[in-house]
Amino acid sequence: MRAIVTGGAGFLGSHLCEALLLDFNEICVIDDMFRGKQKNLENCKASAAEMGIPFHIVMKDASNPESYEIALRRLGGSVDVVYHLAAINGTRWFHERPDLVVRINHNTLDAALNFATSQGARFIFTSSPEAWGEQTTMPLDENTSSIFSPPQLHQRHSYGASKYIGELLVHHAIRTHSIDARIVRPFNSYGPRLPGDSHGQVVSMLLEKCLVNEPMEIHGNGQQTRCFTWVEDVVNGIKLAGELDIGLDGSNLCGRAFNLGSTIETSILELSDMCIQTSGTTIQPVITTAHPGDAIRRIPDISESQQALGWDAEVSLEEGIERTWVWMKNRNH
Ligand SMILES: NC(=O)c1ccc[n+]([C@@H]2O[C@H](COP(=O)([O-])OP(=O)(O)OC[C@H]3O[C@@H](n4cnc5c(N)ncnc54)[C@H](O)[C@@H]3O)[C@@H](O)[C@H]2O)c1
């Protein structure tokens, strides 16, 4: 199979490339390195070289149609599947640069979707549970409506709304161009390479504080819960959504949206305790201002993913935190 992975030098994208390579797929990454890193792709380059498979990187903007033409040439003129992961992710960006979040998330999706349509390639859109906004009815499933608070209050939903509109455009392409497109929604994925800087995501941010022995900031009261999901579990689901012609239950996968998340709720305070236990540090969490628009809970209904993809979250949070901590301690900066 020949695949394009937009955002392939990022957290999920680089793990996805590693998983795709294991099946001898030829891959071309498109990433402008906004948050991606060349070093995230070191394993890919090494294993591709060992296996004798070409591995291509186009270091350009995935909003630009030309980037896809270059990628297509690198792949010898044909592509079977486009995994679209390029986006601006990281909560602080949603508040600080909503203009960038909306523009990049929309324009990259538009360019990737048009390209896949023109090539007759399968399309996988990485949406997000943030597309449901501040919905409080759980679990989140196909019939759940999105709830966004008024935009004059805060800009948090620049991201969630961009993913909602992305899903809408995917459905439009299916209806008007008969493209075979599927949607996946990862739930708080974590693991090696998840950014833990000030614009990063919570598991890595907490573990980074343990590493340098500095206080952990908890936004809000820490009682908000998430369903943290080990990166390889999430990537396995994204890969399956792109590989399977039909569901394992015989169902049509086109136009379906698959939640990829653990169903175990963990509060942010519980998470910080687990990070403290794993790292053996004595630092304590510090309660600070809430992120406006932060959902209180986010629990996936994964029955569709279980039945059609044969997917489930396998790795416990305890095990995943331990693995992430070991990686963090041993990484080369
Ligand atoms: N990590 C999660 O838990 C999670 C949850 C839900 C959805 N998602 C979605 O999954 C995808 C991957 O997320 P991630 O956590 O790996 O984030 P990430 O920031 O690590 O990866 C996104 C990649 O897109 C690249 N990118 C940004 N703008 C680009 C542009 N204009 N052209 C080319 N590349 C560009 C970045 O450089 C980065 O490498 C995103 O679409 C994100 O919204 C992630």
The ligand as an SDF file (V2000), in Angstrom:
LIG
                    3D

 44 48  0  0  0  0  0  0  0  0999 V2000
   -3.0540   13.5000   20.5450 N   0  0  0  0  0  0  0  0  0  0  0  0
   -4.3430   13.3160   20.7920 C   0  0  0  0  0  0  0  0  0  0  0  0
   -4.7220   12.8160   21.8510 O   0  0  0  0  0  0  0  0  0  0  0  0
   -5.3790   13.6980   19.7820 C   0  0  0  0  0  0  0  0  0  0  0  0
   -6.7260   13.6150   20.1580 C   0  0  0  0  0  0  0  0  0  0  0  0
   -7.6950   13.9340   19.2290 C   0  0  0  0  0  0  0  0  0  0  0  0
   -7.3400   14.3060   17.9470 C   0  0  0  0  0  0  0  0  0  0  0  0
   -6.0330   14.3980   17.6190 N   0  0  0  0  0  0  0  0  0  0  0  0
   -5.7070   14.8020   16.2360 C   0  0  0  0  0  0  0  0  0  0  0  0
   -4.7340   13.9100   15.7220 O   0  0  0  0  0  0  0  0  0  0  0  0
   -3.8500   14.6120   14.8540 C   0  0  0  0  0  0  0  0  0  0  0  0
   -2.4230   14.4310   15.3360 C   0  0  0  0  0  0  0  0  0  0  0  0
   -2.3260   14.9580   16.6540 O   0  0  0  0  0  0  0  0  0  0  0  0
   -0.9780   14.9440   17.4670 P   0  0  0  0  0  0  0  0  0  0  0  0
   -1.3300   14.8200   18.8870 O   0  0  0  0  0  0  0  0  0  0  0  0
   -0.0380   13.9910   16.8500 O   0  0  0  0  0  0  0  0  0  0  0  0
   -0.4890   16.4500   17.2540 O   0  0  0  0  0  0  0  0  0  0  0  0
    0.9190   16.9750   16.7340 P   0  0  0  0  0  0  0  0  0  0  0  0
    0.8840   18.4570   16.8970 O   0  0  0  0  0  0  0  0  0  0  0  0
    2.0270   16.2320   17.3640 O   0  0  0  0  0  0  0  0  0  0  0  0
    0.8700   16.5980   15.1940 O   0  0  0  0  0  0  0  0  0  0  0  0
    0.3200   17.4370   14.2100 C   0  0  0  0  0  0  0  0  0  0  0  0
    1.3510   17.6050   13.1250 C   0  0  0  0  0  0  0  0  0  0  0  0
    0.8060   18.4510   12.1070 O   0  0  0  0  0  0  0  0  0  0  0  0
    1.8690   19.2690   11.6570 C   0  0  0  0  0  0  0  0  0  0  0  0
    1.3210   20.4640   11.0060 N   0  0  0  0  0  0  0  0  0  0  0  0
    0.6870   21.5240   11.5760 C   0  0  0  0  0  0  0  0  0  0  0  0
    0.3630   22.4190   10.6300 N   0  0  0  0  0  0  0  0  0  0  0  0
    0.7870   21.9090    9.4480 C   0  0  0  0  0  0  0  0  0  0  0  0
    0.7470   22.3800    8.1040 C   0  0  0  0  0  0  0  0  0  0  0  0
    0.1910   23.5470    7.7630 N   0  0  0  0  0  0  0  0  0  0  0  0
    1.3020   21.6050    7.1340 N   0  0  0  0  0  0  0  0  0  0  0  0
    1.8850   20.4160    7.4550 C   0  0  0  0  0  0  0  0  0  0  0  0
    1.9430   19.9280    8.6910 N   0  0  0  0  0  0  0  0  0  0  0  0
    1.4010   20.6710    9.6800 C   0  0  0  0  0  0  0  0  0  0  0  0
    2.6700   19.5960   12.8950 C   0  0  0  0  0  0  0  0  0  0  0  0
    3.9790   20.0440   12.5860 O   0  0  0  0  0  0  0  0  0  0  0  0
    2.6350   18.2780   13.6440 C   0  0  0  0  0  0  0  0  0  0  0  0
    3.7480   17.4840   13.2940 O   0  0  0  0  0  0  0  0  0  0  0  0
   -4.3140   16.0580   14.8580 C   0  0  0  0  0  0  0  0  0  0  0  0
   -5.1700   16.2610   13.7640 O   0  0  0  0  0  0  0  0  0  0  0  0
   -5.0790   16.1760   16.1490 C   0  0  0  0  0  0  0  0  0  0  0  0
   -6.0370   17.1910   16.0730 O   0  0  0  0  0  0  0  0  0  0  0  0
   -5.0400   14.1020   18.4930 C   0  0  0  0  0  0  0  0  0  0  0  0
  1  2  1  0
  2  3  2  0
  2  4  1  0
  4  5  1  0
  4 44  2  0
  5  6  2  0
  6  7  1  0
  7  8  2  0
  8  9  1  0
  8 44  1  0
  9 10  1  0
  9 42  1  0
 10 11  1  0
 11 12  1  0
 11 40  1  0
 12 13  1  0
 13 14  1  0
 14 15  2  0
 14 16  1  0
 14 17  1  0
 17 18  1  0
 18 19  2  0
 18 20  1  0
 18 21  1  0
 21 22  1  0
 22 23  1  0
 23 24  1  0
 23 38  1  0
 24 25  1  0
 25 26  1  0
 25 36  1  0
 26 27  1  0
 26 35  1  0
 27 28  2  0
 28 29  1  0
 29 30  1  0
 29 35  2  0
 30 31  1  0
 30 32  2  0
 32 33  1  0
 33 34  2  0
 34 35  1  0
 36 37  1  0
 36 38  1  0
 38 39  1  0
 40 41  1  0
 40 42  1  0
 42 43  1  0
M  CHG  2   8   1  16  -1
M  END
$$$$
